[in-house]
């Protein structure tokens, strides 16, 4: 299965990693490891979501079940909500456009819309200008304050959700990074970059993803489009996170190498210690290795402090469950 | 005697007594030398007056019975007293008032002594060490009494037997025809005129002989056992003599050696020295066998006792001498009480009377006086008694009591002779001393009398030292008892007085205590004794003494005497129950009866009610109370924030429920009065635990309370997290988890607090470190806590506020769509756009439907309509009225821009002509129906009588709640039939166009308002029954649209 997996999403993962900052050519081991990790995460998510749905007495998982799983990562939830609301906007816009304009837009445009409308992926200004006239609807969550009450009332324009803004900060930070990276790019490079940004596990690969994620095995239901989209979003997030973490690991390793390993080199080839004029740029030299990914995953799996409170419970066979990242 | 004096209850009795007193004073006014002495018939008891009184009350009728009833409760000795001794001699009532006064004075002194002794109860604590002596002495006294009784009731008592015979013969006389021939004892003499009178008019008296006899016997009161018809003066003499003897005998401390005959074994040479041995016991025997003929005989015998003693015991230091001297002094004091009477035969007296009558009328009024005296004594009593034999005692006692009360007693003042005790005492003293055969070492009268007025105690206190030099006799019986300590303490008058007064009771108490133990050294408890039980009487007495202690009233000694019985008790007692148990002796201070002690209730523990009758919870400052508010969440910013959130949620829920109601009303065609429960959330108030007393600092070990409090906190957190209600099981589970967690937290905190072993007990960490470590150990850090506060409390608060505002505005929109932000004051702004909103409404646009067909008809464009719908608030007038008052939207806050027009005048018969002519008939008809009362506007009618307003339900079907007149219905039915016949259409659809037209022509609001009136000529749309379609089309049935 591993070979299949590797074959399945290698490019996407490479693209995602590229967007996340890994510029080099990533080895297949690395991507397959990432793919394995992502798959594990998706399976776990689906399993738990199914469990949650079962607790409600429903077989089909809903978006809420999925979002509930990542509820503690508020920034991620916020991004996801934004993603979903823009998805709604896109959908309704497409509907109205189809109605009004007779469906003149090609599917490709829609696809592009999706990619660019996603604030996580796309650039900010484009989003703002394109969707001014349709108000994006907020995605309500069952544990939101508004669901405390028996009656749901429409939101009002003048209300500002400070939390939303705060959550956006992280997103903006990420966008700024991408912006910085693209600053020095020429048109070709930027095109490549923007293409890479559209990489997705799910987009237009619905069937492949369903097979890959084990729909029908883990969950019996036919997945909702929204769920597939959310999973696509989440898988993208996982890859990004892993890559970022792996880069950090590698940077630390490199730093360590430069100190301790440098000494070794000094012993062997002293001359090469000095950075040469024609040395390739350092970050481009070695891509992230699979052990970096492993280390990054290990770090990400590190138990949070708050799970400590059960530390006094006798462990026995109890095994820490997989942490969703 | 003491009892009698003690029981001074001046408030008790009323005018009859004062009258009695005056009468007494009058009758006693003439000075009489003849003594009238009341002799007590009670032996062992010093409080014997009541028995004395009873004896006086009924000498004839039921002497034996009454004596028995009264004495049954006492020591066995007096109960063996023989029935009254009456010898038929001269009149016995020759009262010597002077001596009586003296006696009273003495009694008073004694009473004072008793009272002072009692007062010392409050201030002084007397030990029990003399009780044993008292007990032994008392035993001796009782023995003596028994001895005397045995001797008297034995062979020598022939005379008493004869008297008994006389007594019984009086009973037998009841069968005789006339009262005069009946032997009524002494009364036959004193009341002879009365009896003769009654005899002569016997047929007029409607009472039987028996009744009369009872009456007379009651009237003839005050006859003691000594009374005798034939022996003039015997009653008075013997009564006085007996009293003196009892008095002396009661001074057990001193009288002890003289109670019994000196035994030859004890003093072999006694009878060589003493020629005329005498002792108190012998004197009692002599008294009972009527051996004394005069006062002198009696006093001589008394003095013999003392002089014998002094004579035999020559040694000046002999302890008995002191006693004898003391006794002699006492005797000297008491002897004046005995009237100077020589007992004579009646015949002799009468002869003398006759002689004196002839000689001098002034010289003697012996004949009148007895009658007067007896009347004076008896007449008022009779009135009080009311003839009831059983209930006669208490009032009589009260009378006696009162007459002997010193304070209001006018007698001493009025009586020349008895005005001063001193005079009488002096004279008596001299007489006594003349008569005494011993003659030597008589204490100077001047010494005795002034002290006598001070009280008994004072006398023997000062008298004792003076008699030290006298020779005393050896008394075998007394020797063993006298203890040397008593001598040492004789100076203490208070103490001695106390000893004297309480002697008998102390002896009893000691004897009772003694009975409880057996064995050689009284080490074992006597198992045969009855258990010690509290008695109500005992506790009452104890209470009384306690009450008396602070008040210090001299006469407050409200001890009830045993002889007074139940009737007396209830007459003046505090409770009815008081009489059920018999009160017993009383002279002892309360600490003698520890069994009856009632512990004080602490003022803090008393049941105090406030003005509204609620019990005031008592808390004690001196108790260590558990600090308050420990079971509540502490006052902090955080708690306040949480509570504010909770409040906010409640407020929002309130609005929410209103929205729900509005929505429900829009869906439902009919609503019911109580369909919607008003949401009135109560604010959360945490209750603290009640006052808890703890024995030490630290937490209360009450797991269930703590758990409950914890649960409450968790419930609050739940609520704040948005759960309005939750299952108990969830609560339980959460409580378990949380308490487990906190247990772990505290546990690790404790671990970090423990000082290290190597570091000399210094804690390893600072407090801050301890806390942080403990938190970390359990998966918390400051950041997490802060995040919680920031996100889950602070931000939640702002979110809640936002939602609240949203709800509010939504509700306002729902109720008053026109009164949006642009509406301005009082909704005036809503008209700025040409009132189109009110004309057509605009919801249709939102929905995108064109119910009215405005657009299709081209009207929308033609008229430039901005909206195609009817405003909700115009459709839902019920919603409007129901929520107008509750609505907190902008309307409520704005004032009225325009004054409401004045109300129309009600239409009456008078102002009917002001109306236009068209409606005259209509109104006249209405008025006639209303009985010419002014008509009431529909709006002013009570809710129930109001005609239901025409309204449009959300189904969109115009209905008329009012039943149409029958005729109209018939018309409609006819029309329908006609239409069907005409075959214009299979159904009613074909009929609709005109109606639809009509509706379209009219502005929609008008349509709704007047729908029942305007369009009811046609088929009622509400009867269609196709609800499904009607739901979609708010106003018009689908047919009409189709038709158009």
HADDOCK unambig.tbl for C-alpha pairs under 7 A between the chains (distance, minus, plus):
assign (segid A and resid 145 and name CA) (segid B and resid 799 and name CA) 6.77 0.50 0.50
assign (segid A and resid 145 and name CA) (segid B and resid 800 and name CA) 6.63 0.50 0.50
assign (segid A and resid 146 and name CA) (segid B and resid 803 and name CA) 6.41 0.50 0.50
assign (segid A and resid 148 and name CA) (segid B and resid 722 and name CA) 5.12 0.50 0.50
assign (segid A and resid 149 and name CA) (segid B and resid 653 and name CA) 6.41 0.50 0.50
assign (segid A and resid 149 and name CA) (segid B and resid 656 and name CA) 6.80 0.50 0.50
assign (segid A and resid 150 and name CA) (segid B and resid 656 and name CA) 6.68 0.50 0.50
assign (segid A and resid 151 and name CA) (segid B and resid 656 and name CA) 5.96 0.50 0.50
assign (segid A and resid 151 and name CA) (segid B and resid 660 and name CA) 6.61 0.50 0.50
assign (segid A and resid 153 and name CA) (segid B and resid 807 and name CA) 6.54 0.50 0.50
assign (segid A and resid 153 and name CA) (segid B and resid 810 and name CA) 6.73 0.50 0.50
assign (segid A and resid 155 and name CA) (segid B and resid 806 and name CA) 6.77 0.50 0.50
assign (segid A and resid 156 and name CA) (segid B and resid 806 and name CA) 6.92 0.50 0.50
assign (segid A and resid 305 and name CA) (segid B and resid 779 and name CA) 4.75 0.50 0.50
assign (segid A and resid 305 and name CA) (segid B and resid 780 and name CA) 6.60 0.50 0.50
assign (segid A and resid 306 and name CA) (segid B and resid 779 and name CA) 4.05 0.50 0.50
assign (segid A and resid 306 and name CA) (segid B and resid 780 and name CA) 5.78 0.50 0.50
assign (segid A and resid 307 and name CA) (segid B and resid 779 and name CA) 6.02 0.50 0.50
assign (segid A and resid 308 and name CA) (segid B and resid 777 and name CA) 6.99 0.50 0.50
assign (segid A and resid 308 and name CA) (segid B and resid 778 and name CA) 5.51 0.50 0.50
assign (segid A and resid 308 and name CA) (segid B and resid 779 and name CA) 4.31 0.50 0.50
assign (segid A and resid 309 and name CA) (segid B and resid 778 and name CA) 4.26 0.50 0.50
assign (segid A and resid 309 and name CA) (segid B and resid 779 and name CA) 4.81 0.50 0.50
